[in-house]
Amino acid sequence: MAGKVSGLEHQRRARSWHVGEPHLSHYTAWFLGRADGAANTGGAFDARMYRYAIQPEAQAPSNASACFNVLP
């Protein structure tokens, strides 16, 4: 039957959603705050991270997105 998902596929999708949900919730809260006009910049300044982030090595392209290529 077209469109029907097997039990194993359903479980895989459910686990995938469960793992990503905390990130999605955080992003959703930020996005909705921005939509309401809030600055949403209440984070703390991390000097060590800033010094790392401005280095050319940190700005260079990476293959980090390849970590998300889990499906064939």
DANORWO-V247481 format. One record per backbone hydrogen bond with DSSP energy under -0.5 kcal/mol. CO is the residue of the C=O (numbers start at 1). NH is the residue of the N-H. If there is no record, write none. Layout:
{{CO:NH} {CO:NH}}
This chain:
{{1:4} {6:10} {7:11} {8:12} {9:13} {10:14} {11:15} {12:16} {13:17} {14:18} {15:19} {16:20} {17:21} {18:22} {20:24} {21:25} {22:26} {23:27} {24:28} {25:29} {26:30} {27:31} {28:32} {29:33} {30:34} {31:35} {32:36} {33:38} {34:37} {45:47} {46:50} {47:51} {48:52} {49:53} {50:54} {52:55} {55:58} {55:59} {56:60} {63:66} {64:67} {65:68} {66:69} {68:70}}
